[in-house]
Amino acid sequence: MFFLIVTETISVLAEIVVGPILNTKISEIAPKGYEARFFTVYQLDWT
């Protein structure tokens, strides 16, 4: 149980740190008019 809690905590902290950076990069590389599609694919990748 301890290992599960530690792993989940590290995962959440990594998502908090890396998430905004990835969102910024996606918004930079996505062509105009396709931003929503790029963000949808990005979200599906993580699930």
Phi, psi and omega in degrees: 000321179298316179299320179297316180294318179295316180297316180294322178296315178297319180298316180294317179296320178295321179294323179295322182281315188273332184306307179297326179294315179295321178298321178295316180295320178296318180293334178283322186270342182287133176293155179299134181093347181243012182300317182297320179294318179296318179293326178295314179297320179298317180293321178294328179297322182279341177267000000 
